Amino acid sequence: MAGEFAIATVAACAAVTFAAFVVRGMSGFGAGLVATPLLVFLIPVHVAVPMSGLLVFFLFVFLFIRDWREVVWRELRLLALPTVLGVVAGMFLFTTLDNRWLLTLLGGFLLIYATYMLLVHAFGMPEFRCSERWAFPLGLAGSFIDTLFGGGGGTLVVIYMHARGLSKMPFRATVAVLWFIEMVARIAGYAWAGYYTTGTLLLVALMLPMMAAGTWAGERIGNRISQKTFSRLLAILLLAAGVTMLVR
């Protein structure tokens, strides 16, 4: 046994964690989106969501130190307050609410938007841009959904950033710092609610090497792709996210 969990369970969690952070390293988002739906088949949801959050937090501490020069600070200022407010709202509902309809709506929206992105890059459809006034509602909704479900909501921020026209490196750096702020608030809430038991913290410690290895591998792959390929990758990940939300 490793704490409260069998060795086979820990090994399966390690494989999921590695794969999730490969995706995150390549695209700049998606760790919780990939990890949480798979981890809940292995461990309780109230272990999986706080554990994923703490792993992402450790990653974002490193990324903040490394990439702060690439951050688009104006976009970050617009998104920071609604992100924190969304976490607070989500924490109040995390233990009691079963909002399956919210996941269904989000999944449907992601499918539509991802299909549009693919059409833009495959058939040359015009690509729209959004104004700064979308920062507050999308930042609030994104962190609210992330706090409730351990992932998925961040895709709304990804869509906002993409529609603002950020290139690959500023995109990855800005969302990393934004989600660092979100994770500070989420982890404080999970800790206050008592979800970080000794077993959960031990599992997090065991997953840290897989988080680091997956991020390293994903970034090596991501750094070799063009901006157009990066946009297509985002579209495919959003499409997968939409399917995940609908079947979850």
CYANA upper distance limits for C-alpha pairs under 8 A (distance plus 0.5 A):
  1 MET  CA      5 PHE  CA      6.19
  1 MET  CA      6 ALA  CA      5.02
  1 MET  CA      7 ILE  CA      6.02
  2 ALA  CA      6 ALA  CA      6.48
  2 ALA  CA      7 ILE  CA      6.65
  2 ALA  CA     10 VAL  CA      7.79
  2 ALA  CA    199 GLY  CA      8.37
  2 ALA  CA    202 LEU  CA      8.19
  2 ALA  CA    203 LEU  CA      8.06
  3 GLY  CA    198 THR  CA      8.07
  3 GLY  CA    199 GLY  CA      5.40
  3 GLY  CA    202 LEU  CA      7.16
  3 GLY  CA    203 LEU  CA      8.08
  4 GLU  CA    199 GLY  CA      5.91
  5 PHE  CA      9 THR  CA      6.76
  5 PHE  CA     10 VAL  CA      7.09
  5 PHE  CA    199 GLY  CA      8.19
  6 ALA  CA     10 VAL  CA      6.87
  7 ILE  CA     11 ALA  CA      6.66
  8 ALA  CA     12 ALA  CA      6.75
  9 THR  CA     13 CYS  CA      6.64
  9 THR  CA     42 LEU  CA      6.86
  9 THR  CA     43 ILE  CA      8.36
 10 VAL  CA     14 ALA  CA      6.63
 10 VAL  CA    203 LEU  CA      7.93
 11 ALA  CA     15 ALA  CA      6.94
 12 ALA  CA     16 VAL  CA      6.86
 12 ALA  CA     42 LEU  CA      8.17
 13 CYS  CA     17 THR  CA      6.54
 13 CYS  CA     39 LEU  CA      6.96
 13 CYS  CA     42 LEU  CA      7.75
 13 CYS  CA    207 MET  CA      8.22
 14 ALA  CA     18 PHE  CA      6.64
 14 ALA  CA    206 LEU  CA      8.46
 14 ALA  CA    207 MET  CA      6.37
 14 ALA  CA    210 MET  CA      6.68
 15 ALA  CA     19 ALA  CA      6.81
 15 ALA  CA    210 MET  CA      8.26
 16 VAL  CA     20 ALA  CA      6.58
 16 VAL  CA     35 ALA  CA      6.51
 16 VAL  CA     38 LEU  CA      7.50
 16 VAL  CA     39 LEU  CA      7.65
 17 THR  CA     21 PHE  CA      6.72
 17 THR  CA     31 ALA  CA      8.49
 17 THR  CA     35 ALA  CA      6.62
 17 THR  CA    207 MET  CA      7.40
 17 THR  CA    210 MET  CA      6.70
 17 THR  CA    211 MET  CA      6.64
 17 THR  CA    214 GLY  CA      8.15
 18 PHE  CA     22 VAL  CA      6.73
 18 PHE  CA    210 MET  CA      5.43
 18 PHE  CA    211 MET  CA      6.22
 18 PHE  CA    213 ALA  CA      7.35
 18 PHE  CA    214 GLY  CA      5.14
 18 PHE  CA    215 THR  CA      8.41
 19 ALA  CA     23 VAL  CA      6.99
 19 ALA  CA     34 VAL  CA      8.48
 19 ALA  CA     35 ALA  CA      8.47
 19 ALA  CA    214 GLY  CA      6.89
 20 ALA  CA     24 ARG  CA      6.84
 20 ALA  CA     30 GLY  CA      7.51
 20 ALA  CA     31 ALA  CA      5.19
 20 ALA  CA     32 GLY  CA      7.76
 20 ALA  CA     33 LEU  CA      8.43
 20 ALA  CA     34 VAL  CA      5.75
 20 ALA  CA     35 ALA  CA      5.88
 20 ALA  CA    214 GLY  CA      7.84
 21 PHE  CA     25 GLY  CA      6.36
 21 PHE  CA     30 GLY  CA      8.32
 21 PHE  CA     31 ALA  CA      5.82
 21 PHE  CA    211 MET  CA      6.27
 21 PHE  CA    212 ALA  CA      8.33
 21 PHE  CA    214 GLY  CA      5.18
 21 PHE  CA    215 THR  CA      5.49
 21 PHE  CA    218 GLY  CA      7.50
 22 VAL  CA     26 MET  CA      6.77
 22 VAL  CA    214 GLY  CA      4.82
 22 VAL  CA    215 THR  CA      5.69
 22 VAL  CA    216 TRP  CA      7.97
 22 VAL  CA    217 ALA  CA      6.45
 22 VAL  CA    218 GLY  CA      4.57
 22 VAL  CA    219 GLU  CA      8.00
 23 VAL  CA     27 SER  CA      6.67
 23 VAL  CA     28 GLY  CA      8.41
 23 VAL  CA     29 PHE  CA      7.87
 23 VAL  CA     30 GLY  CA      6.81
 23 VAL  CA     31 ALA  CA      7.09
 23 VAL  CA     34 VAL  CA      8.47
 23 VAL  CA    214 GLY  CA      8.44
 23 VAL  CA    215 THR  CA      8.36
 23 VAL  CA    218 GLY  CA      6.56
 24 ARG  CA     28 GLY  CA      5.58
 24 ARG  CA     29 PHE  CA      5.20
 24 ARG  CA     30 GLY  CA      5.65
 24 ARG  CA     31 ALA  CA      5.61
 24 ARG  CA    215 THR  CA      7.12
 24 ARG  CA    218 GLY  CA      7.28
 25 GLY  CA     29 PHE  CA      8.03
 25 GLY  CA    214 GLY  CA      7.63
 25 GLY  CA    215 THR  CA      5.03
 25 GLY  CA    216 TRP  CA      7.25
 25 GLY  CA    217 ALA  CA      7.59
 25 GLY  CA    218 GLY  CA      4.51
 25 GLY  CA    219 GLU  CA      4.92
 25 GLY  CA    220 ARG  CA      8.44
 25 GLY  CA    222 GLY  CA      7.38
 26 MET  CA    215 THR  CA      8.36
 26 MET  CA    218 GLY  CA      4.90
 26 MET  CA    219 GLU  CA      5.52
 26 MET  CA    220 ARG  CA      8.08
 26 MET  CA    221 ILE  CA      6.59
 26 MET  CA    222 GLY  CA      4.66
 26 MET  CA    223 ASN  CA      8.08
 27 SER  CA    172 ARG  CA      8.04
 27 SER  CA    218 GLY  CA      8.48
 27 SER  CA    222 GLY  CA      7.18
 27 SER  CA    230 PHE  CA      7.73
 27 SER  CA    233 LEU  CA      7.74
 27 SER  CA    234 LEU  CA      7.18
 28 GLY  CA    171 PHE  CA      8.14
 28 GLY  CA    172 ARG  CA      5.31
 28 GLY  CA    173 ALA  CA      8.48
 28 GLY  CA    175 VAL  CA      7.86
 28 GLY  CA    176 ALA  CA      7.84
 29 PHE  CA    154 GLY  CA      8.16
 29 PHE  CA    155 THR  CA      8.44
 29 PHE  CA    158 VAL  CA      8.36
 29 PHE  CA    172 ARG  CA      8.32
 29 PHE  CA    175 VAL  CA      8.31
 30 GLY  CA     34 VAL  CA      6.47
 30 GLY  CA    151 GLY  CA      8.14
 30 GLY  CA    152 GLY  CA      8.44
 30 GLY  CA    154 GLY  CA      8.46
 30 GLY  CA    155 THR  CA      8.47
 30 GLY  CA    237 LEU  CA      8.31
 31 ALA  CA     35 ALA  CA      6.40
 31 ALA  CA     52 SER  CA      8.47
 31 ALA  CA     56 VAL  CA      7.93
 31 ALA  CA    151 GLY  CA      8.43
 32 GLY  CA     36 THR  CA      5.95
 32 GLY  CA     52 SER  CA      6.59
 32 GLY  CA     53 GLY  CA      7.93
 32 GLY  CA     56 VAL  CA      8.30
 32 GLY  CA    150 GLY  CA      6.37
 32 GLY  CA    151 GLY  CA      5.23
 32 GLY  CA    152 GLY  CA      8.06
 33 LEU  CA     37 PRO  CA      7.56
 33 LEU  CA    150 GLY  CA      7.66
 33 LEU  CA    151 GLY  CA      4.98
 33 LEU  CA    152 GLY  CA      5.87
 33 LEU  CA    241 ALA  CA      7.42
 34 VAL  CA     38 LEU  CA      7.48
 35 ALA  CA     39 LEU  CA      6.37
 35 ALA  CA     52 SER  CA      7.71
 36 THR  CA     40 VAL  CA      6.66
 36 THR  CA     48 ALA  CA      6.63
 36 THR  CA     49 VAL  CA      6.82
 36 THR  CA     52 SER  CA      7.44
 36 THR  CA    149 PHE  CA      8.45
 36 THR  CA    150 GLY  CA      6.63
 36 THR  CA    151 GLY  CA      7.48
 37 PRO  CA     41 PHE  CA      7.89
 37 PRO  CA    244 THR  CA      8.17
 37 PRO  CA    248 ARG  CA      7.42
 38 LEU  CA     42 LEU  CA      7.82
 39 LEU  CA     43 ILE  CA      6.50
 39 LEU  CA     45 VAL  CA      8.30
 39 LEU  CA     48 ALA  CA      6.40
 40 VAL  CA     44 PRO  CA      6.21
 40 VAL  CA     45 VAL  CA      5.72
 40 VAL  CA     48 ALA  CA      6.62
 43 ILE  CA     47 VAL  CA      7.02
 43 ILE  CA     48 ALA  CA      6.77
 44 PRO  CA     48 ALA  CA      6.69
 45 VAL  CA     49 VAL  CA      6.48
 46 HIS  CA     50 PRO  CA      7.14
 46 HIS  CA    195 TYR  CA      7.31
 47 VAL  CA     51 MET  CA      6.44
 47 VAL  CA    195 TYR  CA      7.44
 47 VAL  CA    196 TYR  CA      8.40
 47 VAL  CA    200 THR  CA      6.81
 48 ALA  CA     52 SER  CA      6.54
 48 ALA  CA    150 GLY  CA      8.49
 49 VAL  CA     53 GLY  CA      6.71
 49 VAL  CA    149 PHE  CA      7.56
 49 VAL  CA    150 GLY  CA      5.35
 50 PRO  CA     54 LEU  CA      6.73
 50 PRO  CA    150 GLY  CA      8.14
 50 PRO  CA    187 ILE  CA      7.54
 50 PRO  CA    190 TYR  CA      6.86
 50 PRO  CA    195 TYR  CA      7.37
 50 PRO  CA    196 TYR  CA      7.71
 51 MET  CA     55 LEU  CA      6.85
 51 MET  CA    200 THR  CA      7.09
 51 MET  CA    201 LEU  CA      8.07
 51 MET  CA    203 LEU  CA      8.22
 51 MET  CA    204 VAL  CA      6.46
 52 SER  CA     56 VAL  CA      6.69
 52 SER  CA    150 GLY  CA      7.73
 53 GLY  CA     57 PHE  CA      6.62
 53 GLY  CA    150 GLY  CA      7.68
 53 GLY  CA    183 MET  CA      6.88
 53 GLY  CA    186 ARG  CA      7.88
 53 GLY  CA    187 ILE  CA      7.24
 54 LEU  CA     58 PHE  CA      6.87
 54 LEU  CA    183 MET  CA      7.98
 54 LEU  CA    187 ILE  CA      7.14
 54 LEU  CA    204 VAL  CA      7.80
 55 LEU  CA     59 LEU  CA      6.94
 55 LEU  CA    204 VAL  CA      7.14
 55 LEU  CA    207 MET  CA      8.23
 55 LEU  CA    208 LEU  CA      7.27
 55 LEU  CA    211 MET  CA      7.60
 56 VAL  CA     60 PHE  CA      6.64
 56 VAL  CA    183 MET  CA      7.96
 57 PHE  CA     61 VAL  CA      6.79
 57 PHE  CA    180 PHE  CA      6.53
 57 PHE  CA    183 MET  CA      6.10
 57 PHE  CA    184 VAL  CA      7.68
 58 PHE  CA     62 PHE  CA      7.28
 59 LEU  CA     63 LEU  CA      6.80
 59 LEU  CA    211 MET  CA      8.25
 59 LEU  CA    212 ALA  CA      8.18
 60 PHE  CA     64 PHE  CA      6.27
 60 PHE  CA    176 ALA  CA      6.36
 60 PHE  CA    177 VAL  CA      7.32
 60 PHE  CA    179 TRP  CA      7.89
 60 PHE  CA    180 PHE  CA      5.84
 61 VAL  CA     65 ILE  CA      6.97
 61 VAL  CA    180 PHE  CA      7.35
 62 PHE  CA     66 ARG  CA      6.72
 63 LEU  CA     67 ASP  CA      6.16
 63 LEU  CA     68 TRP  CA      8.21
 63 LEU  CA    173 ALA  CA      7.89
 63 LEU  CA    176 ALA  CA      7.15
 63 LEU  CA    177 VAL  CA      8.19
 64 PHE  CA     68 TRP  CA      5.87
 64 PHE  CA    173 ALA  CA      7.92
 64 PHE  CA    176 ALA  CA      7.26
 64 PHE  CA    177 VAL  CA      6.22
 64 PHE  CA    180 PHE  CA      8.22
 67 ASP  CA     71 VAL  CA      7.57
 67 ASP  CA    173 ALA  CA      6.16
 68 TRP  CA    173 ALA  CA      7.17
 68 TRP  CA    177 VAL  CA      8.23
 70 GLU  CA    169 MET  CA      7.13
 70 GLU  CA    170 PRO  CA      5.48
 70 GLU  CA    173 ALA  CA      6.23
 70 GLU  CA    174 THR  CA      7.77
 71 VAL  CA     76 LEU  CA      8.33
 71 VAL  CA    170 PRO  CA      6.02
 71 VAL  CA    171 PHE  CA      8.23
 71 VAL  CA    173 ALA  CA      5.67
 71 VAL  CA    174 THR  CA      5.07
 71 VAL  CA    177 VAL  CA      8.10
 72 VAL  CA     76 LEU  CA      6.93
 72 VAL  CA    170 PRO  CA      6.82
 72 VAL  CA    173 ALA  CA      8.48
 72 VAL  CA    174 THR  CA      6.33
 73 TRP  CA     77 ARG  CA      6.62
 73 TRP  CA    174 THR  CA      8.03
 74 ARG  CA     78 LEU  CA      6.89
 75 GLU  CA     79 LEU  CA      6.85
 75 GLU  CA    132 GLU  CA      8.43
 75 GLU  CA    135 ALA  CA      8.40
 75 GLU  CA    174 THR  CA      8.28
 76 LEU  CA     80 ALA  CA      6.37
 76 LEU  CA    174 THR  CA      7.05
 76 LEU  CA    177 VAL  CA      8.28
 76 LEU  CA    178 LEU  CA      6.74
 77 ARG  CA     81 LEU  CA      7.98
 78 LEU  CA     82 PRO  CA      8.50
 78 LEU  CA    132 GLU  CA      8.06
 78 LEU  CA    135 ALA  CA      6.44
 78 LEU  CA    136 PHE  CA      7.32
 79 LEU  CA     83 THR  CA      6.56
 79 LEU  CA    135 ALA  CA      6.01
 79 LEU  CA    136 PHE  CA      6.59
 79 LEU  CA    139 GLY  CA      5.91
 79 LEU  CA    178 LEU  CA      7.84
 80 ALA  CA     84 VAL  CA      6.92
 80 ALA  CA    139 GLY  CA      8.07
 80 ALA  CA    178 LEU  CA      6.92
 80 ALA  CA    181 ILE  CA      7.72
 81 LEU  CA     85 LEU  CA      6.80
 81 LEU  CA    136 PHE  CA      8.34
 82 PRO  CA     86 GLY  CA      6.50
 82 PRO  CA    135 ALA  CA      8.50
 82 PRO  CA    136 PHE  CA      5.86
 82 PRO  CA    137 PRO  CA      7.71
 82 PRO  CA    139 GLY  CA      5.77
 82 PRO  CA    140 LEU  CA      4.89
 83 THR  CA     87 VAL  CA      6.92
 83 THR  CA    139 GLY  CA      5.45
 83 THR  CA    140 LEU  CA      5.43
 83 THR  CA    141 ALA  CA      8.39
 83 THR  CA    142 GLY  CA      7.72
 83 THR  CA    143 SER  CA      5.76
 83 THR  CA    144 PHE  CA      8.18
 83 THR  CA    178 LEU  CA      8.48
 83 THR  CA    181 ILE  CA      8.50
 83 THR  CA    182 GLU  CA      6.69
 84 VAL  CA     88 VAL  CA      6.92
 84 VAL  CA    140 LEU  CA      8.01
 84 VAL  CA    143 SER  CA      7.78
 84 VAL  CA    181 ILE  CA      7.99
 84 VAL  CA    182 GLU  CA      6.56
 84 VAL  CA    185 ALA  CA      7.02
 85 LEU  CA     89 ALA  CA      6.81
 85 LEU  CA    140 LEU  CA      6.82
 85 LEU  CA    144 PHE  CA      8.41
 86 GLY  CA     90 GLY  CA      6.53
 86 GLY  CA    139 GLY  CA      7.96
 86 GLY  CA    140 LEU  CA      4.95
 86 GLY  CA    141 ALA  CA      6.71
 86 GLY  CA    142 GLY  CA      7.73
 86 GLY  CA    143 SER  CA      5.44
 86 GLY  CA    144 PHE  CA      4.65
 86 GLY  CA    145 ILE  CA      8.40
 86 GLY  CA    147 THR  CA      8.48
 87 VAL  CA     91 MET  CA      6.55
 87 VAL  CA    140 LEU  CA      8.38
 87 VAL  CA    143 SER  CA      5.85
 87 VAL  CA    144 PHE  CA      5.62
 87 VAL  CA    146 ASP  CA      8.33
 87 VAL  CA    147 THR  CA      6.27
 87 VAL  CA    182 GLU  CA      7.48
 87 VAL  CA    185 ALA  CA      7.07
 87 VAL  CA    186 ARG  CA      6.61
 88 VAL  CA     92 PHE  CA      7.12
 88 VAL  CA    144 PHE  CA      8.14
 88 VAL  CA    185 ALA  CA      8.20
 88 VAL  CA    186 ARG  CA      8.48
 88 VAL  CA    189 GLY  CA      8.35
 89 ALA  CA     93 LEU  CA      7.43
 89 ALA  CA    144 PHE  CA      6.77
 90 GLY  CA     94 PHE  CA      6.39
 90 GLY  CA    143 SER  CA      8.11
 90 GLY  CA    144 PHE  CA      5.13
 90 GLY  CA    145 ILE  CA      7.31
 90 GLY  CA    146 ASP  CA      8.42
 90 GLY  CA    147 THR  CA      5.73
 90 GLY  CA    148 LEU  CA      5.89
 91 MET  CA     95 THR  CA      8.27
 91 MET  CA    147 THR  CA      6.85
 91 MET  CA    148 LEU  CA      7.43
 91 MET  CA    186 ARG  CA      8.09
 91 MET  CA    189 GLY  CA      6.91
 91 MET  CA    190 TYR  CA      8.27
 93 LEU  CA     97 LEU  CA      5.79
 93 LEU  CA    148 LEU  CA      7.54
 94 PHE  CA    147 THR  CA      7.54
 94 PHE  CA    148 LEU  CA      5.45
 94 PHE  CA    149 PHE  CA      8.42
 99 ASN  CA    103 LEU  CA      7.43
100 ARG  CA    104 THR  CA      6.84
101 TRP  CA    105 LEU  CA      6.69
102 LEU  CA    106 LEU  CA      6.64
103 LEU  CA    107 GLY  CA      6.41
103 LEU  CA    245 MET  CA      5.83
103 LEU  CA    246 LEU  CA      7.04
103 LEU  CA    248 ARG  CA      8.46
104 THR  CA    108 GLY  CA      6.68
104 THR  CA    245 MET  CA      6.63
104 THR  CA    246 LEU  CA      5.52
105 LEU  CA    109 PHE  CA      6.72
106 LEU  CA    110 LEU  CA      6.67
106 LEU  CA    242 GLY  CA      7.50
106 LEU  CA    245 MET  CA      7.43
107 GLY  CA    111 LEU  CA      6.74
107 GLY  CA    241 ALA  CA      7.41
107 GLY  CA    242 GLY  CA      4.31
107 GLY  CA    243 VAL  CA      6.69
107 GLY  CA    244 THR  CA      7.70
107 GLY  CA    245 MET  CA      5.20
107 GLY  CA    246 LEU  CA      5.71
108 GLY  CA    112 ILE  CA      6.88
108 GLY  CA    242 GLY  CA      6.64
108 GLY  CA    246 LEU  CA      7.67
109 PHE  CA    113 TYR  CA      6.70
109 PHE  CA    242 GLY  CA      7.78
110 LEU  CA    114 ALA  CA      6.33
110 LEU  CA    155 THR  CA      8.49
110 LEU  CA    238 LEU  CA      6.41
110 LEU  CA    239 LEU  CA      6.73
110 LEU  CA    241 ALA  CA      7.50
110 LEU  CA    242 GLY  CA      5.32
111 LEU  CA    115 THR  CA      6.57
111 LEU  CA    238 LEU  CA      7.56
111 LEU  CA    239 LEU  CA      5.62
111 LEU  CA    241 ALA  CA      8.48
111 LEU  CA    242 GLY  CA      5.57
111 LEU  CA    243 VAL  CA      7.64
112 ILE  CA    116 TYR  CA      6.80
113 TYR  CA    117 MET  CA      6.76
113 TYR  CA    238 LEU  CA      8.38
114 ALA  CA    118 LEU  CA      6.76
114 ALA  CA    235 ALA  CA      5.23
114 ALA  CA    236 ILE  CA      7.23
114 ALA  CA    238 LEU  CA      6.01
114 ALA  CA    239 LEU  CA      5.61
115 THR  CA    119 LEU  CA      6.74
115 THR  CA    235 ALA  CA      7.79
115 THR  CA    239 LEU  CA      7.61
116 TYR  CA    120 VAL  CA      6.73
117 MET  CA    121 HIS  CA      6.99
117 MET  CA    127 GLU  CA      8.42
117 MET  CA    231 SER  CA      8.40
117 MET  CA    232 ARG  CA      7.84
117 MET  CA    235 ALA  CA      6.18
118 LEU  CA    122 ALA  CA      6.33
118 LEU  CA    232 ARG  CA      6.94
118 LEU  CA    235 ALA  CA      6.58
118 LEU  CA    236 ILE  CA      8.28
119 LEU  CA    123 PHE  CA      5.82
119 LEU  CA    124 GLY  CA      7.33
119 LEU  CA    125 MET  CA      6.69
120 VAL  CA    124 GLY  CA      5.30
120 VAL  CA    125 MET  CA      4.81
120 VAL  CA    126 PRO  CA      6.79
120 VAL  CA    127 GLU  CA      6.81
121 HIS  CA    125 MET  CA      7.83
121 HIS  CA    228 LYS  CA      8.09
121 HIS  CA    232 ARG  CA      7.45
128 PHE  CA    163 ALA  CA      7.02
129 ARG  CA    163 ALA  CA      5.11
129 ARG  CA    164 ARG  CA      6.12
129 ARG  CA    165 GLY  CA      7.54
130 CYS  CA    134 TRP  CA      7.62
130 CYS  CA    160 TYR  CA      7.62
130 CYS  CA    163 ALA  CA      6.03
130 CYS  CA    164 ARG  CA      6.34
131 SER  CA    164 ARG  CA      7.69
134 TRP  CA    138 LEU  CA      6.58
134 TRP  CA    160 TYR  CA      7.87
135 ALA  CA    139 GLY  CA      6.18
135 ALA  CA    157 VAL  CA      8.50
135 ALA  CA    160 TYR  CA      7.68
136 PHE  CA    140 LEU  CA      6.51
137 PRO  CA    141 ALA  CA      6.55
138 LEU  CA    142 GLY  CA      6.31
138 LEU  CA    156 LEU  CA      6.37
138 LEU  CA    157 VAL  CA      6.64
138 LEU  CA    160 TYR  CA      7.86
139 GLY  CA    143 SER  CA      6.84
139 GLY  CA    156 LEU  CA      7.96
139 GLY  CA    157 VAL  CA      6.59
140 LEU  CA    144 PHE  CA      6.63
141 ALA  CA    145 ILE  CA      6.67
141 ALA  CA    153 GLY  CA      7.20
141 ALA  CA    156 LEU  CA      8.17
142 GLY  CA    146 ASP  CA      6.65
142 GLY  CA    152 GLY  CA      8.05
142 GLY  CA    153 GLY  CA      4.28
142 GLY  CA    154 GLY  CA      5.52
142 GLY  CA    155 THR  CA      7.64
142 GLY  CA    156 LEU  CA      6.14
142 GLY  CA    157 VAL  CA      6.89
143 SER  CA    147 THR  CA      6.51
143 SER  CA    153 GLY  CA      6.45
143 SER  CA    154 GLY  CA      7.15
143 SER  CA    182 GLU  CA      7.36
144 PHE  CA    148 LEU  CA      6.90
144 PHE  CA    153 GLY  CA      7.56
145 ILE  CA    149 PHE  CA      6.49
145 ILE  CA    150 GLY  CA      8.09
145 ILE  CA    151 GLY  CA      7.47
145 ILE  CA    152 GLY  CA      7.14
145 ILE  CA    153 GLY  CA      5.19
145 ILE  CA    154 GLY  CA      8.46
146 ASP  CA    150 GLY  CA      5.30
146 ASP  CA    151 GLY  CA      4.89
146 ASP  CA    152 GLY  CA      6.42
146 ASP  CA    153 GLY  CA      5.34
146 ASP  CA    154 GLY  CA      7.05
147 THR  CA    151 GLY  CA      7.88
147 THR  CA    186 ARG  CA      7.06
152 GLY  CA    156 LEU  CA      8.50
152 GLY  CA    241 ALA  CA      7.40
152 GLY  CA    245 MET  CA      7.93
153 GLY  CA    157 VAL  CA      8.03
154 GLY  CA    158 VAL  CA      6.83
155 THR  CA    159 ILE  CA      6.65
155 THR  CA    238 LEU  CA      7.49
156 LEU  CA    160 TYR  CA      6.82
157 VAL  CA    161 MET  CA      6.59
157 VAL  CA    175 VAL  CA      8.42
158 VAL  CA    162 HIS  CA      6.55
158 VAL  CA    175 VAL  CA      8.24
159 ILE  CA    163 ALA  CA      6.53
160 TYR  CA    164 ARG  CA      6.68
161 MET  CA    165 GLY  CA      7.20
161 MET  CA    166 LEU  CA      6.71
161 MET  CA    171 PHE  CA      7.28
162 HIS  CA    166 LEU  CA      6.47
162 HIS  CA    171 PHE  CA      8.25
166 LEU  CA    170 PRO  CA      6.77
166 LEU  CA    171 PHE  CA      5.94
167 SER  CA    171 PHE  CA      6.32
167 SER  CA    227 GLN  CA      7.63
168 LYS  CA    172 ARG  CA      6.73
168 LYS  CA    227 GLN  CA      6.92
168 LYS  CA    230 PHE  CA      7.79
169 MET  CA    173 ALA  CA      6.61
170 PRO  CA    174 THR  CA      6.37
171 PHE  CA    175 VAL  CA      6.74
172 ARG  CA    176 ALA  CA      6.58
173 ALA  CA    177 VAL  CA      6.93
174 THR  CA    178 LEU  CA      6.68
175 VAL  CA    179 TRP  CA      6.42
176 ALA  CA    180 PHE  CA      6.55
177 VAL  CA    181 ILE  CA      6.96
178 LEU  CA    182 GLU  CA      6.89
179 TRP  CA    183 MET  CA      6.36
180 PHE  CA    184 VAL  CA      6.79
181 ILE  CA    185 ALA  CA      7.11
182 GLU  CA    186 ARG  CA      6.64
183 MET  CA    187 ILE  CA      6.27
184 VAL  CA    188 ALA  CA      6.67
185 ALA  CA    189 GLY  CA      6.81
186 ARG  CA    190 TYR  CA      6.67
187 ILE  CA    191 ALA  CA      6.43
188 ALA  CA    192 TRP  CA      6.55
189 GLY  CA    193 ALA  CA      6.69
190 TYR  CA    194 GLY  CA      6.84
190 TYR  CA    195 TYR  CA      6.04
190 TYR  CA    196 TYR  CA      7.54
191 ALA  CA    195 TYR  CA      6.30
191 ALA  CA    196 TYR  CA      6.22
195 TYR  CA    200 THR  CA      8.36
196 TYR  CA    200 THR  CA      6.21
196 TYR  CA    201 LEU  CA      6.65
197 THR  CA    201 LEU  CA      6.75
198 THR  CA    202 LEU  CA      6.63
199 GLY  CA    203 LEU  CA      6.69
200 THR  CA    204 VAL  CA      6.75
201 LEU  CA    205 ALA  CA      6.77
202 LEU  CA    206 LEU  CA      6.83
203 LEU  CA    207 MET  CA      6.76
204 VAL  CA    208 LEU  CA      6.81
207 MET  CA    211 MET  CA      6.73
208 LEU  CA    212 ALA  CA      6.75
209 PRO  CA    213 ALA  CA      6.59
210 MET  CA    214 GLY  CA      6.40
211 MET  CA    215 THR  CA      6.63
212 ALA  CA    216 TRP  CA      6.67
213 ALA  CA    217 ALA  CA      6.71
214 GLY  CA    218 GLY  CA      6.52
215 THR  CA    219 GLU  CA      6.53
216 TRP  CA    220 ARG  CA      6.81
217 ALA  CA    221 ILE  CA      7.00
218 GLY  CA    222 GLY  CA      6.53
219 GLU  CA    223 ASN  CA      6.37
220 ARG  CA    224 ARG  CA      7.36
221 ILE  CA    225 ILE  CA      7.65
222 GLY  CA    230 PHE  CA      8.19
225 ILE  CA    229 THR  CA      6.47
225 ILE  CA    230 PHE  CA      6.87
226 SER  CA    230 PHE  CA      6.51
227 GLN  CA    231 SER  CA      6.72
228 LYS  CA    232 ARG  CA      6.84
229 THR  CA    233 LEU  CA      6.57
230 PHE  CA    234 LEU  CA      6.74
231 SER  CA    235 ALA  CA      6.81
232 ARG  CA    236 ILE  CA      6.79
233 LEU  CA    237 LEU  CA      6.65
234 LEU  CA    238 LEU  CA      6.57
235 ALA  CA    239 LEU  CA      6.62
236 ILE  CA    240 ALA  CA      6.70
237 LEU  CA    241 ALA  CA      6.51
238 LEU  CA    242 GLY  CA      6.63
239 LEU  CA    243 VAL  CA      6.95
240 ALA  CA    244 THR  CA      6.63
241 ALA  CA    245 MET  CA      6.64
242 GLY  CA    246 LEU  CA      6.79
243 VAL  CA    247 VAL  CA      6.77
244 THR  CA    248 ARG  CA      6.21
